[in-house]
Amino acid sequence: MQTILLAAGQGTRMRPLTDHRAKPMLPVVDKPLAAHTATTAVNAGASRLIIVVGYESEAVREYFGDEYAGVPVDYAVQSEQRGTADAVRAAEPHLKDGPFAVLNGDALYDEASLTQLFENAPAVGSYRVDDPTQYGVLYTDDDDTRVTGVIEKPADPPSNLINTGAYVFPAAAQAWLEVGESERGELELTDVLERACTETTVSAVPFERWLDVGRPWELLEANEWKLDAVSRSIDGEVHEDANIRGNVVVEEGATVDAGVVIEGPTVIQEGATVGPNAYVRGHTLIARDATVGHSVEVKNSIFMQGSTVGHLSYVGDSILGRDVNFGASTTVANLRHDDEPVRLQVKGEATSTGRRKFGVVCGDNVKTGIQTSLNAGAKLASGVRTTPGEVVLEEKLD
């Protein structure tokens, strides 16, 4: 199955993590987000990949190269992000005769369901959610096996069955990509889906598991998903007085010092150092060359490459971008006293994360002064500095 992977967008809702890299290249355990999608696609039957690139495209090209997971890779450029149909239209010159799949490079799909999608072409992936008003909702026949249409973000949804953004279109759809602008001013692939529903029978393939990774807390959820699949592997240097519990990966070249306790699922990547006397637990990724220092506690967090929390600090349910440096005794709050879900600023609007516990999001090269306090849901833009003892309650942009 020739498969188009959409990876051109800027990921504005994920900022500041996407200030300097494309959202599909954000780390999810051992590989970028889009690489998990590509791997699943190949395992499900993708015979070649056509990756649509745009924003920060060089990193995408460098990672995937001309071949990935044993299948050839081509690239199409979407120079201006005008919508999903426009992205697929950019890829159309690379398509050969026959059906083709389209997947979002910032979404995770379970392999068994994606295999079913490929085998039941033409088809669209479906998934049930509690609140369908924020998604494209599918119209189906009585037994939910045939798609008859789709409506975007309806105030009064016809059902809770949504579109996962995973499609297999018939070969004829290559001629249907010239669509008009939607009310949002974009060229929507759902218009192509509507055409397919009138021209042929489109199957609704239920996905057992699916995750749209559009906002920072969903990146945490993506890591939680993939960390659950890791198996214990201790290849790095671990002090005899360290305590490693459960499914923990310590890669070759990583160092775990004396007095450290690590509870899985956790991955400590090459070049990272932990301890002495640190406590790392929950679903945590300590990426390459990152540092968890003396008496630091880390819970359910992502430390991207080169980030350092030197000593006497607490970081919970948080995401630290590349080369972040927390000064001594920096403390992250991750729980509201009213027990309401933590809110985070997304494109200037306080948005519920849906999570009872959520800490902070830091862009690349953030540095905090000693004894900085970061409130639950605080967001620090790339390159921001705090002064000693500073309190950040919500958002710090400069």
N, C-alpha and C positions, 0 to 999 in steps of 0.2 A: 504494500500500500504506500504510494507516494504521499508524504505527509508534510504539510506546511506548518511551521512553528512560528507563531507571532511573537517577536521580541524587539519591537522597534520603539515602544512607548517610553515616555520619560518617567512614569511612575510618580506623579506629583503628590498623590495621597500618601506615599511612603517616605516623603521627605522628612528629615534631612538625610536619610540613609541613601537616597538616590541623587544627592547633589553632584556626585562625581562618578556614578556608574549606573548602568541600566538595571532596572528592577530585576529582570530575569537572571542577573549575575550576582544577586545577593546570596550569601552562603546559607545552605541548608545542610548541616552536618558535613559530609565529606565532599560535596560538590555544589556548584551553583544551582539555584532553583530551576532554571531552564534545563539543566543537565538531567535532573531527576525526571522531568517530563519527557525529554528525548530518550532516556534509557527505558522508561516505561513504554514509550511508543515503539521502540525497536523490539522490545520483548513481546509486544502485542502483535507485531507483524509489519511494522514500517520497513519498507525496502529502500527508501532514500528519504533524506530530510532536505527541505528547502526552508532556510531560516530567514525570516524577514527582519532586517536590522535597520536602525536609524540612530537613535540617541546612544552615544558612547559605544559605537558599533565595533571599534577595534578590539575591545576586550572579548566580545562575543566571538569574533572571527579567530582570535588567537586561541581561545579555549577549545573551540570545536574543530578548527582546521578543515581539511578537505574530506576527512572521514571520521565518523564517530560511531563507536560501538559496532564496527564492522560494516557500516552502510555509508554510501557517499553523501556528502553534504554540499549543497549549493546555497548561494546567498542572493537575496533580493533586497534592494534598498527602498525604503519608504522615507523619502527625504522630509516630507511634511506629514505629521500624524493627523490624517483626516478621517480615520475610522477603520473598522475591521475589513469592510469590503474593499476599501482602497488598499489596505495592506495585502490582501489576497490578490488583488489585481496586479500589484507590483510583482508578485511571485508567479503570475500566470505564464509568462514567457518560459519559465523553467519546467512547466508541467508537460508531461507526455500524455498520450491518449489514455483514457480510462478514468475510473473514479479517483478522487483525491480526498484526503483527510485534512482538517484544519484544527489545530490545537492552540490554546493560549500558552505562551511560554512562562506565564506567571501563575499557573495553576497546577495542582497535583491531582492525579487520577490514579485509581487503583488499577492494577494490571489486568485482572480478570475482566473487569467491566470494559476497559478499553479494547481488549481482545474481542469481546462481544460486539462492540461498536463497529470495529473493522470488518467483522464477519457478517454484519447485517445491513450493509450499505444498500441504499442511501439511509442515513440514520443521524440522529442527534442524541447526545447524552442528556439524561434527565436526572433530577435529584429533588428530594422533598425537603423543604425548610419550614421553619416555624413562621417566618415573616417574609413572604415572597414579594412584598412591595418594592424591594430594592433590587430586583432581578428581572430578567426577561422570563415571563411565565408562558408555559406551553399550553396551547389548546390541543386536546387529544380526543380520540374516540372514547367510547364508554369504558373500555378495558385498559385504557392508557397505553396501548401498544402502537398506535398510529398517530403521528403528529399532523394536525390540520392547520396550525398557525402559531403565532407567537405575539405577545404584547409586552412592550417594555415598561417596567416599573409602574404597574397599574395601581391606582388608588383602591380599586375594588377588584382584587385578583380573582380570576375564574377558578383557580385551584392553588395548591401550594407546590405544584410540580414545576420546577424551573429549568431553564436552559443552562447547561454547564459550559457552553462555549466549546464543546467538542463535537465536530461534525464529520460525516463522510458524505460528500456530494457526488452525484453522478457526473460522468464526463461532460455531459451537455451543459453543466453549470459554469464551465469555463467561459461560455458566451453570455452569462447572465450577470456579470460583475459590474456592468455599467448601470449603477443605481443612482437615484436622486438623493439629495440631502434630506436627512431626517429633521425632526423638530429641534434636535440638539445640534444641528448644523454639521452632522457627520454622515459618512457613507457607511451604512450599516450592513453587516453580513446577514442580519436577520431578514433583510429584504430578499436576499438570495434564498434563504430558507423558505420564506413565504412562496417564492416562485417554485421551488422544488416541491412544495406541498401540493401545488396545483397541477404540476406536470407529471408527478410520479408518486409512489407510496413511500413515505418517509417513516422509518421505525423510530419509536421512542425507546432507547436502551437505558434502563435504570442503572445508575452508578451506585455501587455499594459504598464507595468513599470518594469524596471530591473536596477540594479546598481551593477557593479563589484567594490568592495571596496578594491583596491590594493595599493593606494597611499594616503598620508595624506589629500590632498584636497578632495578626495572621501569620507573620513571619515566625513569631514565637511558636504558634500552633503548628506550622510546617515543620519546625525543628523537633517539636514534641512527637509528631507523627513518625518522622524518620529515625529519631533516636530510639524509639521503642523497638526498632528492628535490629539494633546493633548487638553484637555478641562480644563477650569479654575477650580482650586481647591486650596483653601487657608486653610491649616490645621496647619501651623506653627505660630510662634509668629511674628506678623506684627505691627509695631508701628503705632499709629493713624495718624502720620504725613507723613507716606509713601504713595506713589501713585502707585497703581498697575493697569496696563492697559491691557486689552485683555486677551488672553489665557495664564495665568501664573499659574504654579503649585508651591506652597510653601509647601513642605512636613512637616508633624509633626516632630518637633525637629529642624527645620530650623528657623533662626532669620533674620528678615528684620528690620533695624534700622530707625531712624528718618531721613527725608529728602531724602530718597531713591525713585527713579523712576525706575520702571521695566515695560518694554513693551514686551508683548508676541509676538510669542510663546517662552516661557522661562521656564525652570525647575530648581528650587532650591531644592536640595535634603537634606535629614535628616542630621543634624549636621552642615550644611553650614551656614555662616553668611554673610550678605550683609549690608554695610554701616558703619557709617552714610554718608549721602549725596552722595551716589554712583548712577550711572546711568547704568542700564543693559538693553540692547535692542537687537533686532534681534533674530535669532535662536540661543539661548545660553543655554548651559548646565553647571550649577554649581553643581558639584558632591558632594558626601558626604564629610563633614568635610572640604570643601574648603572655602576660605575667599576672599571676595571682600571688600576692606577696604575703608577708608575715601576718598571721592572725587575721586574714581576710576571710569573710564568709560570702559565698556566692551560691545563689539558689535560682534554678530555672532561668538561666540567662544565656545570652550570646555575647561573647567577647570576640570581635572580629580581629583580623590580623594586626599584630603589633600593639594591641591595647594593653594598658598596664593599670592595675589597682595595687599599689605598692604595699601598703600595710594598714592594719587596724581600721578596716572599712567593711561596710555591708552593702551588697548589691543583690537585689532580689527582683525576679521577673522583669528583667531589663534587657535592652539591646545597646551595646556600645559599638560604635563604628570603628573604622581603622585608626590605629595610633592615638586612641583616647588615652589620657593619663589622669587618673584620679589622685589628688593629693591625700596625705594621711588623714584618716578619720573622716573621709567623705562617707556620708550615710544616705542611703536611698530608702524612702518610704514606699511601700507597695500595697497599702490597705487604707481605705477610707473608714473613718470612725463611725459613719452612719451605715456601713455595710452595703452601700450602693455600688454598682459597678464603677470602676475607675474611668474617668473621661480623659481624652487626649485631644489636643488641638490638631485638626486635620483640615488643611486649606482654610485656616482662619475660623473654624467652627469647632466648639467643644463637642466631641463625639464619644458616645459610650463605647468602651472596648468590649462590653459584655462580660468582662472578667472581674471577679471580686478582688483578685490580686494582680496588679500590674505596676511596674516601677517607672523607669525613665527610658527615653530614647535619646541617644547622643549621636550627632553626626561625626564625621571624621575629624580628628585633630582637636577635639574638645579637651580642655585642661581645667581641672578644678583646684582651687586653693584648699589648704588644709581646713578640716572641719566644715566643709561645705555640706549643706543639707538640701537634698533634692526631694521635692514632694511627689507623691504618687501621681503619675500622669504628666510629670514635667518633661519638656522637650527642649533640648539644647541644639542650636544650629551648628553646622560645621564651623570649626575654628573658634568657637566661643571660649572665653576665659571667665572664671569666677574668682572673686577675691576671697581671702581667708575668712571663714565664718559666714559666708554669704548663704542666704536662703533663696532657693528658686522654687516658687509655688506652682507656676504653670508653664511659661514659655520664655526662653531667653534667646533672642535672635542676634544679639551683638554684644 
